[in-house]
């Protein structure tokens, strides 16, 4: 909840700035190399972008990554510490990933029809909720839940096509976090996204 005021401030900056304001959505793959087990999937992204000129813009992206996978079995003991058994364990990850950054456009201007290329980068924040679910015959074992907030940096490059009034965008992302995102040495998030941007207002 403490992060909501910051989000509202950023959105307010977008809307009080004089230039092109756009919103959009995309879908794409994500991969976390270095994770203890394979960690790949598909997730949606929503986007708010403010173009200060035809060659640069500021953006805020919010992505949701969900992943379920098996984990090593967990040793279960009773209240006195006596061994009960080994429970099958499944890990459920819910990752809310925010990116705030700048984008520079090459080739055609943002307002021109046709293809243009871009590169960008900025800061990244991941809100990671991990839930472990246990299964052991004859026992009802409560879930274990952990929340973690991670910070890092992100970089991206891609191509967009202006159809006027919508813009189709494809980009690749590389995010480097300061702490592991999931089990193992998974400090990086690789993602590719395909989506659209729609102009909302030109001030």
Backbone as CSV, one residue per row, in Angstrom:
resi,resn,N_x,N_y,N_z,CA_x,CA_y,CA_z,C_x,C_y,C_z
1,UNK,0.815,-1.211,0.000,0.000,0.000,0.000,0.857,1.274,0.000
2,UNK,2.047,1.168,0.586,2.893,2.349,0.652,3.370,2.780,-0.724
3,UNK,3.306,1.871,-1.705,3.782,2.202,-3.039,2.705,2.900,-3.871
4,UNK,1.453,2.853,-3.434,0.383,3.481,-4.211,0.546,4.994,-4.353
5,UNK,0.920,5.741,-3.290,1.115,7.183,-3.485,2.146,7.504,-4.552
6,UNK,3.258,6.719,-4.605,4.271,6.941,-5.629,3.694,6.711,-7.008
7,UNK,2.873,5.667,-7.156,2.260,5.375,-8.442,1.346,6.516,-8.882
8,UNK,0.537,7.049,-7.958,-0.354,8.158,-8.301,0.432,9.407,-8.689
9,UNK,1.560,9.641,-8.039,2.388,10.796,-8.368,2.925,10.678,-9.788
10,UNK,3.405,9.462,-10.131,3.931,9.242,-11.477,2.849,9.459,-12.528
11,UNK,1.659,8.891,-12.284,0.553,9.059,-13.227,0.162,10.534,-13.352
12,UNK,0.162,11.255,-12.236,-0.176,12.671,-12.260,0.823,13.467,-13.082
13,UNK,2.109,13.084,-12.987,3.131,13.753,-13.784,2.843,13.553,-15.265
14,UNK,2.465,12.315,-15.643,2.144,12.036,-17.036,1.029,12.953,-17.536
15,UNK,-0.027,13.073,-16.729,-1.212,13.780,-17.190,-1.081,15.293,-17.120
16,UNK,-0.171,15.792,-16.328,0.017,17.234,-16.270,1.105,17.700,-17.224
17,UNK,1.804,16.776,-17.840,2.840,17.146,-18.795,2.195,17.496,-20.135
18,UNK,2.871,18.364,-20.897,2.326,18.792,-22.172,2.945,17.961,-23.283
19,UNK,2.216,17.037,-23.811,2.654,16.224,-24.937,1.667,15.089,-25.142
20,UNK,2.135,14.044,-25.861,1.264,12.921,-26.187,1.207,11.917,-25.043
21,UNK,-0.016,11.553,-24.638,-0.223,10.528,-23.621,-0.845,9.310,-24.276
22,UNK,-0.271,8.137,-23.979,-0.751,6.904,-24.595,-0.901,5.822,-23.540
23,UNK,-1.811,4.899,-23.783,-1.991,3.732,-22.919,-2.025,2.502,-23.804
24,UNK,-1.676,1.364,-23.231,-1.664,0.159,-24.032,-1.588,-1.100,-23.201
25,UNK,-1.546,-2.213,-23.893,-1.453,-3.514,-23.243,-0.703,-4.454,-24.167
26,UNK,-0.087,-5.473,-23.574,0.656,-6.445,-24.364,0.659,-7.788,-23.658
27,UNK,1.086,-8.796,-24.385,1.239,-10.137,-23.837,2.605,-10.645,-24.278
28,UNK,3.251,-11.412,-23.429,4.574,-11.876,-23.816,5.095,-12.981,-22.935
29,UNK,6.232,-13.510,-23.335,6.883,-14.577,-22.595,7.823,-13.992,-21.552
30,UNK,8.102,-14.769,-20.520,9.130,-14.383,-19.558,9.960,-15.605,-19.193
31,UNK,11.202,-15.364,-18.841,12.140,-16.433,-18.523,13.098,-15.914,-17.461
32,UNK,13.392,-16.736,-16.474,14.326,-16.351,-15.421,15.503,-17.319,-15.415
33,UNK,16.528,-17.037,-16.229,17.689,-17.923,-16.292,18.403,-17.951,-14.942
34,UNK,18.882,-19.112,-14.564,19.559,-19.249,-13.287,18.661,-19.724,-12.174
35,UNK,17.351,-19.823,-12.421,16.446,-20.334,-11.396,16.767,-21.802,-11.117
36,UNK,16.463,-22.240,-9.886,16.766,-23.613,-9.497,16.162,-24.642,-10.430
37,UNK,14.954,-24.368,-10.951,14.318,-25.195,-11.967,13.807,-24.280,-13.073
38,UNK,13.475,-24.870,-14.208,13.017,-24.095,-15.357,11.897,-23.136,-14.957
39,UNK,12.044,-21.861,-15.288,11.053,-20.860,-14.901,10.718,-20.015,-16.130
40,UNK,9.726,-20.473,-16.886,9.278,-19.776,-18.085,7.760,-19.722,-18.096
41,UNK,7.211,-18.749,-18.796,5.757,-18.655,-18.890,5.324,-17.490,-19.751
42,UNK,4.033,-17.166,-19.655,3.422,-16.069,-20.406,2.701,-15.165,-19.430
43,UNK,2.796,-13.855,-19.634,2.124,-12.923,-18.742,1.704,-11.645,-19.455
44,UNK,0.686,-10.944,-18.929,0.209,-9.692,-19.527,0.939,-8.475,-18.963
45,UNK,0.896,-7.400,-19.729,1.489,-6.124,-19.314,0.533,-4.991,-19.679
46,UNK,0.368,-4.034,-18.782,-0.325,-2.788,-19.113,0.698,-1.663,-19.110
47,UNK,0.424,-0.614,-19.868,1.448,0.390,-20.127,0.849,1.794,-20.183
48,UNK,1.555,2.737,-19.607,1.215,4.156,-19.711,2.461,4.873,-20.193
49,UNK,2.317,5.650,-21.266,3.481,6.298,-21.869,3.194,7.764,-22.165
50,UNK,4.169,8.597,-21.884,4.066,10.022,-22.147,5.206,10.430,-23.068
51,UNK,4.868,10.828,-24.302,5.872,11.230,-25.274,6.095,12.718,-25.228
52,UNK,7.239,13.104,-24.722,7.559,14.534,-24.613,7.885,15.128,-25.980
53,UNK,8.386,14.292,-26.884,8.683,14.726,-28.240,8.467,13.542,-29.160
54,UNK,8.715,13.741,-30.460,8.567,12.653,-31.414,9.714,11.659,-31.341
55,UNK,10.717,11.921,-30.511,11.874,11.042,-30.437,12.140,10.483,-29.043
56,UNK,11.343,10.857,-28.043,11.592,10.342,-26.693,10.289,10.275,-25.915
57,UNK,10.257,9.392,-24.925,9.075,9.250,-24.083,9.470,8.656,-22.740
58,UNK,8.565,8.801,-21.774,8.700,8.191,-20.456,7.563,7.188,-20.316
59,UNK,7.830,6.034,-19.724,6.795,5.010,-19.646,6.773,4.338,-18.279
60,UNK,5.614,3.805,-17.947,5.427,2.980,-16.762,4.738,1.695,-17.208
61,UNK,5.413,0.558,-17.037,4.862,-0.747,-17.405,4.585,-1.552,-16.141
62,UNK,3.464,-2.250,-16.134,3.144,-3.157,-15.037,2.827,-4.538,-15.574
63,UNK,3.613,-5.550,-15.175,3.443,-6.909,-15.681,3.067,-7.851,-14.542
64,UNK,2.345,-8.905,-14.876,1.971,-9.926,-13.907,2.459,-11.278,-14.406
65,UNK,3.328,-11.902,-13.619,3.844,-13.222,-13.944,3.368,-14.207,-12.885
66,UNK,2.711,-15.289,-13.305,2.295,-16.362,-12.392,2.947,-17.663,-12.842
67,UNK,3.413,-18.421,-11.874,4.081,-19.671,-12.201,3.886,-20.666,-11.072
68,UNK,3.550,-21.918,-11.433,3.430,-23.012,-10.473,4.414,-24.097,-10.873
69,UNK,5.134,-24.627,-9.902,6.079,-25.687,-10.219,6.384,-26.526,-8.984
70,UNK,6.849,-27.731,-9.227,7.215,-28.623,-8.130,8.495,-28.153,-7.459
71,UNK,8.576,-28.367,-6.154,9.764,-28.056,-5.372,10.239,-29.324,-4.674
72,UNK,11.469,-29.323,-4.163,11.925,-30.491,-3.393,10.991,-30.764,-2.219
73,UNK,10.873,-32.028,-1.833,9.994,-32.390,-0.719,10.426,-31.678,0.556
74,UNK,9.459,-31.468,1.445,9.697,-30.746,2.690,9.548,-31.686,3.883
75,UNK,10.509,-31.645,4.783,10.442,-32.468,5.995,9.424,-31.871,6.960
76,UNK,8.461,-32.664,7.402,7.409,-32.218,8.314,7.655,-32.820,9.700
77,UNK,7.592,-31.979,10.700,7.733,-32.433,12.089,6.526,-31.967,12.893
78,UNK,6.310,-32.591,14.073,5.211,-32.158,14.925,5.686,-31.034,15.843
79,UNK,4.797,-30.613,16.740,5.118,-29.498,17.633,6.322,-29.744,18.511
80,UNK,6.618,-31.008,18.788,7.762,-31.349,19.637,9.034,-31.562,18.832
81,UNK,8.922,-31.421,17.511,10.080,-31.593,16.657,10.300,-33.007,16.176
82,UNK,9.360,-33.918,16.464,9.492,-35.306,16.023,9.170,-35.423,14.534
83,UNK,9.906,-36.248,13.838,9.751,-36.429,12.392,8.410,-37.082,12.058
84,UNK,7.691,-36.509,11.074,6.418,-37.064,10.615,6.565,-37.690,9.233
85,UNK,7.177,-36.971,8.324,7.315,-37.492,6.968,7.794,-36.421,6.009
86,UNK,7.853,-36.796,4.729,8.275,-35.891,3.667,7.054,-35.506,2.831
87,UNK,6.739,-34.226,2.781,5.560,-33.749,2.055,5.926,-33.312,0.644
88,UNK,5.112,-33.742,-0.329,5.256,-33.203,-1.678,4.988,-31.699,-1.623
89,UNK,5.787,-30.918,-2.334,5.718,-29.462,-2.221,5.581,-28.829,-3.595
90,UNK,4.632,-27.914,-3.716,4.470,-27.126,-4.928,4.637,-25.646,-4.573
91,UNK,5.378,-24.942,-5.401,5.596,-23.502,-5.203,4.731,-22.722,-6.189
92,UNK,3.982,-21.749,-5.667,3.172,-20.865,-6.493,3.770,-19.459,-6.395
93,UNK,4.223,-18.931,-7.540,4.820,-17.601,-7.574,3.861,-16.619,-8.232
94,UNK,3.677,-15.471,-7.609,2.926,-14.367,-8.200,3.842,-13.150,-8.167
95,UNK,4.244,-12.675,-9.357,5.226,-11.603,-9.452,4.593,-10.407,-10.148
96,UNK,4.482,-9.314,-9.422,4.020,-8.043,-9.998,5.259,-7.205,-10.282
97,UNK,5.503,-6.973,-11.555,6.771,-6.392,-11.979,6.523,-5.018,-12.600
98,UNK,7.132,-3.985,-12.035,6.964,-2.608,-12.503,8.257,-2.108,-13.132
99,UNK,8.107,-1.384,-14.252,9.247,-0.772,-14.928,8.938,0.697,-15.196
100,UNK,9.818,1.571,-14.752,9.700,3.011,-15.004,10.962,3.434,-15.735
101,UNK,10.814,4.007,-16.941,12.021,4.329,-17.696,11.789,5.315,-18.819
102,UNK,12.856,5.491,-19.606,12.862,6.406,-20.734,13.092,5.613,-22.017
103,UNK,12.494,6.078,-23.116,12.632,5.423,-24.407,13.049,6.443,-25.455
104,UNK,14.043,6.104,-26.270,14.470,6.950,-27.385,14.141,6.261,-28.703
105,UNK,13.587,7.013,-29.644,13.096,6.470,-30.907,14.040,6.865,-32.034
106,UNK,14.290,5.918,-32.960,15.155,6.147,-34.108,14.379,5.844,-35.389
107,UNK,14.826,6.435,-36.489,14.127,6.243,-37.754,13.035,7.278,-37.892
108,UNK,11.792,6.842,-38.093,10.677,7.765,-38.219,10.316,8.361,-36.865
109,UNK,9.683,9.548,-36.889,9.165,10.131,-35.657,7.973,9.325,-35.159
110,UNK,7.674,9.482,-33.872,6.563,8.759,-33.276,5.249,9.049,-33.992
111,UNK,5.066,10.271,-34.478,3.807,10.657,-35.125,3.743,10.247,-36.596
112,UNK,4.851,9.775,-37.170,4.869,9.369,-38.572,4.395,7.923,-38.722
113,UNK,3.659,7.652,-39.778,3.252,6.282,-40.047,4.464,5.461,-40.461
114,UNK,4.408,4.166,-40.143,5.486,3.279,-40.533,6.304,2.788,-39.355
115,UNK,7.445,2.157,-39.673,8.289,1.537,-38.668,9.243,2.545,-38.032
116,UNK,9.490,2.344,-36.752,10.562,3.048,-36.050,11.140,2.093,-35.013
117,UNK,12.383,2.349,-34.621,13.072,1.505,-33.652,13.306,2.289,-32.373
118,UNK,13.497,1.584,-31.267,13.710,2.275,-30.011,14.589,1.461,-29.071
119,UNK,15.206,2.168,-28.144,15.917,1.541,-27.026,15.490,2.291,-25.771
120,UNK,15.531,1.608,-24.639,15.101,2.248,-23.402,15.710,1.585,-22.186
121,UNK,15.440,2.175,-21.040,15.938,1.609,-19.792,15.483,2.437,-18.613
122,UNK,15.677,1.890,-17.419,15.269,2.591,-16.211,15.358,1.686,-15.000
123,UNK,14.448,1.885,-14.059,14.441,1.103,-12.830,13.336,0.047,-12.887
124,UNK,13.492,-0.994,-12.071,12.508,-2.071,-12.013,12.240,-2.436,-10.558
125,UNK,10.978,-2.772,-10.270,10.565,-3.209,-8.938,9.736,-4.477,-9.093
126,UNK,10.069,-5.515,-8.330,9.295,-6.757,-8.345,8.684,-7.010,-6.975
127,UNK,7.376,-7.203,-6.951,6.666,-7.575,-5.728,6.363,-9.070,-5.843
128,UNK,7.111,-9.880,-5.127,7.073,-11.331,-5.287,6.341,-11.972,-4.113
129,UNK,5.267,-12.708,-4.415,4.553,-13.486,-3.403,4.756,-14.969,-3.709
130,UNK,5.331,-15.686,-2.760,5.602,-17.112,-2.936,4.776,-17.909,-1.934
131,UNK,4.008,-18.868,-2.441,3.189,-19.733,-1.591,3.606,-21.182,-1.794
132,UNK,3.964,-21.846,-0.701,4.317,-23.266,-0.766,3.139,-24.089,-0.245
133,UNK,2.701,-25.052,-1.050,1.594,-25.933,-0.688,2.135,-27.345,-0.468
134,UNK,1.714,-27.975,0.635,2.266,-29.266,1.031,1.191,-30.358,0.973
135,UNK,1.593,-31.541,0.532,0.697,-32.697,0.489,1.374,-33.877,1.178
136,UNK,0.734,-34.359,2.240,1.229,-35.529,2.969,0.014,-36.331,3.424
137,UNK,-0.102,-37.558,2.955,-1.272,-38.387,3.239,-1.551,-38.461,4.744
138,UNK,-2.823,-38.158,5.101,-3.236,-38.228,6.497,-3.028,-36.960,7.284
139,UNK,-2.476,-35.936,6.648,-2.198,-34.679,7.365,-2.680,-33.487,6.545
140,UNK,-3.191,-32.472,7.247,-3.593,-31.220,6.626,-2.567,-30.163,7.051
141,UNK,-1.669,-29.843,6.162,-0.553,-28.961,6.493,-0.827,-27.579,5.915
142,UNK,-0.782,-26.527,6.726,-1.053,-25.176,6.219,0.021,-24.712,5.233
143,UNK,-0.397,-23.831,4.320,0.535,-23.253,3.349,1.536,-22.345,4.061
144,UNK,2.679,-22.186,3.425,3.670,-21.188,3.849,3.690,-20.077,2.816
145,UNK,3.597,-18.819,3.276,3.545,-17.683,2.357,4.645,-16.682,2.699
146,UNK,5.288,-16.177,1.637,6.376,-15.214,1.806,6.190,-14.079,0.807
147,UNK,6.436,-12.862,1.244,6.382,-11.691,0.373,7.742,-11.015,0.358
148,UNK,8.135,-10.583,-0.810,9.444,-9.952,-0.952,9.351,-8.828,-1.979
149,UNK,10.042,-7.725,-1.734,10.106,-6.607,-2.666,11.546,-6.458,-3.140
150,UNK,11.730,-6.485,-4.461,13.066,-6.447,-5.053,13.208,-5.229,-5.950
151,UNK,14.420,-4.715,-6.022,14.710,-3.554,-6.856,15.825,-3.899,-7.845
152,UNK,15.831,-3.193,-8.967,16.874,-3.431,-9.954,16.772,-2.463,-11.113
153,UNK,17.340,-2.881,-12.240,17.398,-2.039,-13.432,16.902,-2.843,-14.635
154,UNK,16.389,-2.124,-15.631,15.936,-2.825,-16.828,16.382,-2.092,-18.089
155,UNK,16.479,-2.873,-19.164,16.883,-2.359,-20.465,16.003,-3.032,-21.515
156,UNK,15.698,-2.310,-22.580,14.875,-2.901,-23.631,15.202,-2.309,-24.990
157,UNK,14.813,-3.005,-26.020,14.953,-2.550,-27.393,13.849,-3.202,-28.206
158,UNK,13.438,-2.508,-29.266,12.365,-3.084,-30.064,12.020,-2.259,-31.278
159,UNK,10.892,-2.619,-31.874,10.404,-1.945,-33.067,8.920,-1.667,-32.891
160,UNK,8.432,-0.553,-33.452,7.004,-0.252,-33.407,6.550,0.223,-34.780
161,UNK,5.269,-0.021,-35.031,4.692,0.368,-36.316,3.464,1.227,-36.060
162,UNK,3.496,2.440,-36.571,2.404,3.387,-36.373,1.359,3.203,-37.465
163,UNK,0.183,2.693,-37.056,-0.925,2.528,-37.994,-1.850,3.733,-37.996
164,UNK,-1.702,4.597,-36.980,-2.534,5.796,-36.839,-4.032,5.438,-36.922
165,UNK,-4.759,5.236,-35.845,-4.436,5.817,-34.541,-3.743,4.898,-33.543
166,UNK,-3.466,3.652,-33.877,-2.830,2.779,-32.898,-1.387,2.498,-33.320
167,UNK,-0.581,2.110,-32.333,0.817,1.763,-32.577,1.023,0.323,-32.106
168,UNK,1.543,-0.507,-32.987,1.892,-1.877,-32.622,3.354,-1.902,-32.183
169,UNK,3.610,-2.516,-31.046,4.959,-2.490,-30.475,5.431,-3.905,-30.149
170,UNK,6.660,-4.204,-30.529,7.310,-5.461,-30.133,8.654,-5.116,-29.510
171,UNK,8.917,-5.673,-28.320,10.198,-5.362,-27.679,10.689,-6.528,-26.837
172,UNK,11.987,-6.509,-26.616,12.622,-7.457,-25.730,13.146,-6.741,-24.503
173,UNK,13.026,-7.373,-23.339,13.437,-6.774,-22.067,14.506,-7.609,-21.393
174,UNK,15.446,-6.927,-20.762,16.420,-7.567,-19.888,16.428,-6.795,-18.572
175,UNK,16.005,-7.471,-17.495,15.962,-6.848,-16.181,16.970,-7.526,-15.271
176,UNK,17.759,-6.738,-14.570,18.757,-7.259,-13.641,18.406,-6.772,-12.244
177,UNK,17.987,-7.701,-11.374,17.573,-7.360,-10.026,18.749,-7.491,-9.057
178,UNK,18.670,-6.785,-7.933,19.762,-6.783,-6.970,19.735,-7.990,-6.048
179,UNK,18.595,-8.714,-6.011,18.468,-9.946,-5.237,17.780,-10.990,-6.112
180,UNK,17.955,-12.286,-5.815,17.295,-13.318,-6.626,15.775,-13.166,-6.613
181,UNK,15.171,-13.372,-7.776,13.720,-13.249,-7.892,13.030,-14.507,-7.377
182,UNK,13.547,-15.667,-7.755,13.015,-16.952,-7.295,14.184,-17.815,-6.841
183,UNK,13.876,-19.054,-6.431,14.917,-19.925,-5.898,16.047,-20.125,-6.903
184,UNK,17.270,-20.165,-6.399,18.440,-20.250,-7.261,19.021,-18.869,-7.474
185,UNK,19.986,-18.776,-8.366,20.648,-17.494,-8.621,19.975,-16.756,-9.769
186,UNK,18.676,-16.582,-9.700,17.903,-15.979,-10.789,17.757,-14.475,-10.576
187,UNK,18.817,-13.751,-10.846,18.794,-12.300,-10.705,18.200,-11.616,-11.941
188,UNK,18.115,-12.308,-13.050,17.698,-11.712,-14.312,16.292,-12.138,-14.704
189,UNK,15.598,-11.238,-15.404,14.311,-11.546,-16.018,14.420,-11.195,-17.497
190,UNK,14.209,-12.164,-18.367,14.181,-11.946,-19.806,12.734,-12.025,-20.265
191,UNK,12.320,-11.079,-21.096,10.926,-11.065,-21.541,10.830,-10.494,-22.950
192,UNK,9.850,-10.964,-23.702,9.496,-10.374,-24.993,8.005,-10.076,-24.974
193,UNK,7.616,-8.946,-25.556,6.217,-8.515,-25.490,5.737,-7.990,-26.834
194,UNK,4.508,-8.320,-27.158,3.846,-7.801,-28.352,2.538,-7.166,-27.909
195,UNK,2.337,-5.887,-28.283,1.127,-5.206,-27.824,0.827,-3.973,-28.640
196,UNK,-0.121,-3.186,-28.147,-0.550,-1.978,-28.841,-0.527,-0.788,-27.886
197,UNK,-0.321,0.386,-28.449,-0.437,1.661,-27.744,-1.523,2.484,-28.418
198,UNK,-2.357,3.147,-27.613,-3.445,3.967,-28.145,-3.313,5.377,-27.596
199,UNK,-3.217,6.391,-28.435,-3.151,7.782,-27.950,-4.431,8.142,-27.195
200,UNK,-4.269,8.730,-26.010,-5.413,9.143,-25.211,-5.686,10.631,-25.327
201,UNK,-4.617,11.399,-25.317,-4.793,12.849,-25.275,-3.512,13.503,-25.735
202,UNK,-3.645,14.606,-26.461,-2.501,15.387,-26.855,-2.695,16.786,-26.333
203,UNK,-1.813,17.196,-25.377,-1.998,18.477,-24.707,-1.079,19.534,-25.277
